[in-house]
Amino acid sequence: MTLERVCSIQDVPDGEVRRFDFGSVRIALAHIGGTFYAIGDRCTHLDVSLSEGEVHPKTCELECPKHGSCFSLETGIPNSLPATKAVPTYVVRIDDADVYVEID
């Protein structure tokens, strides 16, 4: 497992999501109320970038921009169709003002 620096905490404003690439691993990093969540960036339905979707702070979900499947930012499990398979989730660590993600 590798701990990768993703960005500064200021690079992802509250309520927003950004995409970061680490080789073949694409991560969608979302920020909700001071907590950061990292999930796989590819929708399991049609391989669309989830980081182009909308963050839903009240339900802690990220909505796919193509067909509207909502993925839990905590578990990666889709909570609505058409997606039926989970995306990977990653452990996030904050050190000073930097965001790090554990990548296998």
N, CA and C atoms as an extended XYZ file, in Angstrom:
312
Properties=species:S:1:pos:R:3:atomname:S:1:resname:S:1:resid:I:1 pbc="F F F"
N         0.841       -1.173        0.000 N   MET     1
C         0.000        0.000        0.000 CA  MET     1
C         0.891        1.243        0.000 C   MET     1
N         0.508        2.226       -0.790 N   THR     2
C         1.276        3.461       -0.915 CA  THR     2
C         0.432        4.639       -0.465 C   THR     2
N         1.028        5.525        0.301 N   LEU     3
C         0.364        6.752        0.704 CA  LEU     3
C         0.771        7.837       -0.286 C   LEU     3
N        -0.200        8.328       -1.055 N   GLU     4
C         0.064        9.327       -2.094 CA  GLU     4
C        -0.497       10.687       -1.691 C   GLU     4
N         0.309       11.724       -1.862 N   ARG     5
C        -0.212       13.083       -1.663 CA  ARG     5
C        -1.096       13.408       -2.855 C   ARG     5
N        -2.317       13.844       -2.553 N   VAL     6
C        -3.278       14.152       -3.606 CA  VAL     6
C        -3.274       15.641       -3.912 C   VAL     6
N        -3.434       16.452       -2.862 N   CYS     7
C        -3.544       17.893       -3.058 CA  CYS     7
C        -3.522       18.592       -1.710 C   CYS     7
N        -3.661       19.894       -1.747 N   SER     8
C        -3.867       20.684       -0.537 CA  SER     8
C        -5.355       20.655       -0.201 C   SER     8
N        -5.710       20.803        1.060 N   ILE     9
C        -7.131       20.801        1.419 CA  ILE     9
C        -7.887       21.956        0.753 C   ILE     9
N        -7.184       23.001        0.396 N   GLN    10
C        -7.812       24.154       -0.249 CA  GLN    10
C        -8.110       23.921       -1.726 C   GLN    10
N        -7.549       22.851       -2.308 N   ASP    11
C        -7.751       22.580       -3.733 CA  ASP    11
C        -9.123       22.001       -4.065 C   ASP    11
N        -9.818       21.491       -3.041 N   VAL    12
C       -11.161       20.940       -3.259 CA  VAL    12
C       -12.105       21.652       -2.289 C   VAL    12
N       -12.817       22.677       -2.767 N   PRO    13
C       -13.720       23.432       -1.895 CA  PRO    13
C       -14.846       22.552       -1.334 C   PRO    13
N       -15.359       22.944       -0.196 N   ASP    14
C       -16.460       22.228        0.444 CA  ASP    14
C       -17.637       22.080       -0.523 C   ASP    14
N       -18.161       20.860       -0.614 N   GLY    15
C       -19.296       20.580       -1.485 CA  GLY    15
C       -18.916       20.261       -2.921 C   GLY    15
N       -17.614       20.157       -3.199 N   GLU    16
C       -17.164       19.894       -4.567 CA  GLU    16
C       -16.339       18.618       -4.647 C   GLU    16
N       -16.044       18.218       -5.879 N   VAL    17
C       -15.278       17.007       -6.154 CA  VAL    17
C       -14.263       17.305       -7.245 C   VAL    17
N       -13.100       16.645       -7.169 N   ARG    18
C       -12.063       16.792       -8.190 CA  ARG    18
C       -11.496       15.411       -8.522 C   ARG    18
N       -11.008       15.276       -9.739 N   ARG    19
C       -10.389       14.019      -10.188 CA  ARG    19
C        -8.874       14.118      -10.081 C   ARG    19
N        -8.262       13.020       -9.638 N   PHE    20
C        -6.813       12.911       -9.566 CA  PHE    20
C        -6.413       11.549      -10.100 C   PHE    20
N        -5.320       11.503      -10.862 N   ASP    21
C        -4.837       10.264      -11.471 CA  ASP    21
C        -3.510        9.849      -10.850 C   ASP    21
N        -3.408        8.555      -10.556 N   PHE    22
C        -2.166        7.952      -10.058 CA  PHE    22
C        -1.909        6.714      -10.898 C   PHE    22
N        -1.209        6.897      -12.017 N   GLY    23
C        -1.029        5.796      -12.959 CA  GLY    23
C        -2.382        5.400      -13.530 C   GLY    23
N        -2.739        4.137      -13.400 N   SER    24
C        -4.031        3.669      -13.924 CA  SER    24
C        -5.176        3.866      -12.931 C   SER    24
N        -4.868        4.385      -11.740 N   VAL    25
C        -5.893        4.602      -10.716 CA  VAL    25
C        -6.421        6.031      -10.818 C   VAL    25
N        -7.728        6.138      -11.072 N   ARG    26
C        -8.401        7.440      -11.123 CA  ARG    26
C        -9.261        7.579       -9.880 C   ARG    26
N        -9.074        8.678       -9.173 N   ILE    27
C        -9.783        8.900       -7.918 CA  ILE    27
C       -10.632       10.163       -8.002 C   ILE    27
N       -11.854       10.073       -7.479 N   ALA    28
C       -12.711       11.241       -7.293 CA  ALA    28
C       -12.606       11.608       -5.817 C   ALA    28
N       -12.091       12.800       -5.532 N   LEU    29
C       -11.930       13.266       -4.158 CA  LEU    29
C       -13.002       14.306       -3.871 C   LEU    29
N       -13.879       13.998       -2.919 N   ALA    30
C       -14.967       14.902       -2.562 CA  ALA    30
C       -14.732       15.482       -1.175 C   ALA    30
N       -15.233       16.692       -0.964 N   HIS    31
C       -15.078       17.395        0.305 CA  HIS    31
C       -16.467       17.786        0.803 C   HIS    31
N       -16.810       17.303        1.998 N   ILE    32
C       -18.099       17.651        2.608 CA  ILE    32
C       -17.858       18.053        4.056 C   ILE    32
N       -18.067       19.317        4.356 N   GLY    33
C       -18.000       19.795        5.729 CA  GLY    33
C       -16.714       19.491        6.466 C   GLY    33
N       -15.587       19.586        5.790 N   GLY    34
C       -14.308       19.342        6.425 CA  GLY    34
C       -13.828       17.901        6.346 C   GLY    34
N       -14.664       17.002        5.832 N   THR    35
C       -14.277       15.606        5.655 CA  THR    35
C       -14.058       15.337        4.171 C   THR    35
N       -12.982       14.610        3.872 N   PHE    36
C       -12.656       14.269        2.494 CA  PHE    36
C       -12.925       12.786        2.265 C   PHE    36
N       -13.476       12.470        1.088 N   TYR    37
C       -13.793       11.101        0.695 CA  TYR    37
C       -13.140       10.818       -0.652 C   TYR    37
N       -12.579        9.624       -0.804 N   ALA    38
C       -11.955        9.234       -2.065 CA  ALA    38
C       -12.581        7.927       -2.547 C   ALA    38
N       -13.122        7.961       -3.764 N   ILE    39
C       -13.689        6.764       -4.377 CA  ILE    39
C       -13.161        6.659       -5.808 C   ILE    39
N       -13.332        5.478       -6.397 N   GLY    40
C       -12.953        5.301       -7.792 CA  GLY    40
C       -13.724        6.264       -8.668 C   GLY    40
N       -13.073        6.807       -9.666 N   ASP    41
C       -13.685        7.851      -10.500 CA  ASP    41
C       -14.511        7.305      -11.655 C   ASP    41
N       -14.499        6.004      -11.900 N   ARG    42
C       -15.222        5.450      -13.048 CA  ARG    42
C       -16.543        4.828      -12.608 C   ARG    42
N       -17.640        5.346      -13.162 N   CYS    43
C       -18.952        4.758      -12.887 CA  CYS    43
C       -18.942        3.312      -13.375 C   CYS    43
N       -19.482        2.421      -12.566 N   THR    44
C       -19.495        1.002      -12.921 CA  THR    44
C       -20.556        0.670      -13.959 C   THR    44
N       -21.392        1.627      -14.297 N   HIS    45
C       -22.415        1.388      -15.312 CA  HIS    45
C       -21.864        1.618      -16.717 C   HIS    45
N       -21.255        2.791      -16.963 N   LEU    46
C       -20.772        3.102      -18.312 CA  LEU    46
C       -19.398        3.763      -18.353 C   LEU    46
N       -18.589        3.592      -17.317 N   ASP    47
C       -17.227        4.122      -17.313 CA  ASP    47
C       -17.167        5.640      -17.516 C   ASP    47
N       -18.116        6.353      -16.944 N   VAL    48
C       -18.161        7.815      -16.999 CA  VAL    48
C       -17.422        8.358      -15.775 C   VAL    48
N       -16.770        9.502      -15.920 N   SER    49
C       -16.036       10.115      -14.808 CA  SER    49
C       -17.004       10.647      -13.753 C   SER    49
N       -16.936       10.065      -12.554 N   LEU    50
C       -17.816       10.502      -11.470 CA  LEU    50
C       -17.462       11.901      -10.976 C   LEU    50
N       -16.220       12.322      -11.167 N   SER    51
C       -15.807       13.641      -10.688 CA  SER    51
C       -16.481       14.774      -11.460 C   SER    51
N       -17.161       14.433      -12.533 N   GLU    52
C       -17.927       15.441      -13.273 CA  GLU    52
C       -19.363       15.524      -12.758 C   GLU    52
N       -19.676       14.699      -11.762 N   GLY    53
C       -21.025       14.656      -11.198 CA  GLY    53
C       -21.207       15.621      -10.045 C   GLY    53
N       -22.349       15.485       -9.404 N   GLU    54
C       -22.735       16.385       -8.324 CA  GLU    54
C       -22.599       15.703       -6.966 C   GLU    54
N       -22.046       16.447       -5.999 N   VAL    55
C       -21.939       15.964       -4.625 CA  VAL    55
C       -23.261       16.272       -3.910 C   VAL    55
N       -23.765       15.275       -3.172 N   HIS    56
C       -24.976       15.453       -2.361 CA  HIS    56
C       -24.574       15.380       -0.889 C   HIS    56
N       -24.325       16.533       -0.252 N   PRO    57
C       -23.826       16.544        1.122 CA  PRO    57
C       -24.751       15.875        2.136 C   PRO    57
N       -26.050       16.037        2.003 N   LYS    58
C       -26.985       15.486        2.996 CA  LYS    58
C       -26.977       13.965        3.026 C   LYS    58
N       -26.773       13.340        1.866 N   THR    59
C       -26.778       11.879        1.801 CA  THR    59
C       -25.374       11.299        1.659 C   THR    59
N       -24.368       12.161        1.577 N   CYS    60
C       -22.961       11.762        1.426 CA  CYS    60
C       -22.801       10.872        0.190 C   CYS    60
N       -23.292       11.375       -0.939 N   GLU    61
C       -23.255       10.634       -2.197 CA  GLU    61
C       -22.669       11.488       -3.313 C   GLU    61
N       -22.217       10.792       -4.350 N   LEU    62
C       -21.744       11.426       -5.569 CA  LEU    62
C       -22.575       10.878       -6.716 C   LEU    62
N       -23.198       11.775       -7.471 N   GLU    63
C       -24.101       11.378       -8.556 CA  GLU    63
C       -23.366       11.345       -9.889 C   GLU    63
N       -23.525       10.237      -10.608 N   CYS    64
C       -22.948       10.114      -11.939 CA  CYS    64
C       -23.643       11.101      -12.875 C   CYS    64
N       -22.868       11.870      -13.665 N   PRO    65
C       -23.470       12.876      -14.533 CA  PRO    65
C       -24.207       12.290      -15.736 C   PRO    65
N       -23.965       11.035      -16.077 N   LYS    66
C       -24.559       10.464      -17.286 CA  LYS    66
C       -25.979        9.943      -17.069 C   LYS    66
N       -26.160        9.033      -16.106 N   HIS    67
C       -27.482        8.426      -15.909 CA  HIS    67
C       -28.017        8.563      -14.494 C   HIS    67
N       -27.313        9.291      -13.625 N   GLY    68
C       -27.860        9.626      -12.312 CA  GLY    68
C       -27.674        8.627      -11.190 C   GLY    68
N       -26.913        7.559      -11.399 N   SER    69
C       -26.659        6.653      -10.276 CA  SER    69
C       -25.911        7.417       -9.188 C   SER    69
N       -26.318        7.211       -7.937 N   CYS    70
C       -25.667        7.868       -6.809 CA  CYS    70
C       -24.844        6.845       -6.040 C   CYS    70
N       -23.574        7.162       -5.809 N   PHE    71
C       -22.655        6.281       -5.105 CA  PHE    71
C       -22.360        6.838       -3.724 C   PHE    71
N       -22.403        5.980       -2.712 N   SER    72
C       -22.044        6.378       -1.361 CA  SER    72
C       -20.560        6.743       -1.333 C   SER    72
N       -20.249        7.899       -0.795 N   LEU    73
C       -18.857        8.311       -0.667 CA  LEU    73
C       -18.155        7.539        0.446 C   LEU    73
N       -18.909        6.914        1.323 N   GLU    74
C       -18.330        6.150        2.428 CA  GLU    74
C       -18.047        4.702        2.054 C   GLU    74
N       -18.925        4.096        1.241 N   THR    75
C       -18.798        2.665        0.926 CA  THR    75
C       -18.541        2.375       -0.546 C   THR    75
N       -18.849        3.319       -1.427 N   GLY    76
C       -18.725        3.106       -2.866 CA  GLY    76
C       -19.907        2.382       -3.482 C   GLY    76
N       -20.859        1.981       -2.659 N   ILE    77
C       -22.021        1.229       -3.139 CA  ILE    77
C       -23.012        2.179       -3.816 C   ILE    77
N       -23.523        1.780       -5.016 N   PRO    78
C       -24.530        2.620       -5.667 CA  PRO    78
C       -25.865        2.494       -4.933 C   PRO    78
N       -26.523        3.621       -4.736 N   ASN    79
C       -27.804        3.639       -4.038 CA  ASN    79
C       -28.977        3.803       -4.992 C   ASN    79
N       -28.681        3.842       -6.299 N   SER    80
C       -29.741        3.968       -7.297 CA  SER    80
C       -29.260        3.371       -8.615 C   SER    80
N       -30.203        2.939       -9.413 N   LEU    81
C       -29.910        2.364      -10.724 CA  LEU    81
C       -29.549        3.486      -11.702 C   LEU    81
N       -28.894        3.195      -12.810 N   PRO    82
C       -28.675        1.877      -13.377 CA  PRO    82
C       -27.425        1.156      -12.875 C   PRO    82
N       -26.535        1.803      -12.135 N   ALA    83
C       -25.339        1.119      -11.634 CA  ALA    83
C       -25.735        0.108      -10.559 C   ALA    83
N       -25.084       -1.043      -10.575 N   THR    84
C       -25.366       -2.083       -9.585 CA  THR    84
C       -24.103       -2.554       -8.856 C   THR    84
N       -22.931       -2.169       -9.351 N   LYS    85
C       -21.672       -2.579       -8.725 CA  LYS    85
C       -21.011       -1.388       -8.045 C   LYS    85
N       -20.353       -1.666       -6.932 N   ALA    86
C       -19.677       -0.620       -6.167 CA  ALA    86
C       -18.390       -0.168       -6.861 C   ALA    86
N       -18.002        1.059       -6.571 N   VAL    87
C       -16.688        1.562       -6.968 CA  VAL    87
C       -15.770        1.414       -5.753 C   VAL    87
N       -14.460        1.344       -5.973 N   PRO    88
C       -13.556        1.226       -4.823 CA  PRO    88
C       -13.545        2.497       -3.977 C   PRO    88
N       -13.270        2.325       -2.702 N   THR    89
C       -13.086        3.462       -1.803 CA  THR    89
C       -11.642        3.434       -1.301 C   THR    89
N       -11.165        4.580       -0.888 N   TYR    90
C        -9.774        4.714       -0.454 CA  TYR    90
C        -9.721        5.445        0.879 C   TYR    90
N        -8.781        5.039        1.715 N   VAL    91
C        -8.571        5.702        3.003 CA  VAL    91
C        -7.922        7.054        2.747 C   VAL    91
N        -8.490        8.089        3.378 N   VAL    92
C        -7.976        9.452        3.238 CA  VAL    92
C        -7.336        9.863        4.558 C   VAL    92
N        -6.191       10.490        4.453 N   ARG    93
C        -5.499       11.021        5.630 CA  ARG    93
C        -5.176       12.494        5.377 C   ARG    93
N        -5.327       13.293        6.421 N   ILE    94
C        -4.985       14.714        6.342 CA  ILE    94
C        -3.757       14.938        7.217 C   ILE    94
N        -2.745       15.576        6.659 N   ASP    95
C        -1.538       15.917        7.399 CA  ASP    95
C        -1.240       17.384        7.140 C   ASP    95
N        -1.324       18.184        8.190 N   ASP    96
C        -1.249       19.640        8.063 CA  ASP    96
C        -2.347       20.096        7.109 C   ASP    96
N        -1.987       20.652        5.978 N   ALA    97
C        -2.982       21.140        5.021 CA  ALA    97
C        -2.980       20.306        3.744 C   ALA    97
N        -2.460       19.077        3.832 N   ASP    98
C        -2.381       18.214        2.653 CA  ASP    98
C        -3.275       16.992        2.794 C   ASP    98
N        -3.811       16.552        1.647 N   VAL    99
C        -4.675       15.370        1.590 CA  VAL    99
C        -3.863       14.215        0.984 C   VAL    99
N        -3.889       13.077        1.663 N   TYR   100
C        -3.205       11.872        1.203 CA  TYR   100
C        -4.229       10.753        1.068 C   TYR   100
N        -3.979        9.842        0.118 N   VAL   101
C        -4.856        8.694       -0.096 CA  VAL   101
C        -4.006        7.432       -0.128 C   VAL   101
N        -4.502        6.378        0.530 N   GLU   102
C        -3.833        5.075        0.496 CA  GLU   102
C        -4.259        4.334       -0.766 C   GLU   102
N        -3.281        3.983       -1.601 N   ILE   103
C        -3.560        3.284       -2.856 CA  ILE   103
C        -2.847        1.944       -2.848 C   ILE   103
N        -3.558        0.892       -3.229 N   ASP   104
C        -2.966       -0.464       -3.292 CA  ASP   104
C        -1.975       -0.562       -4.423 C   ASP   104
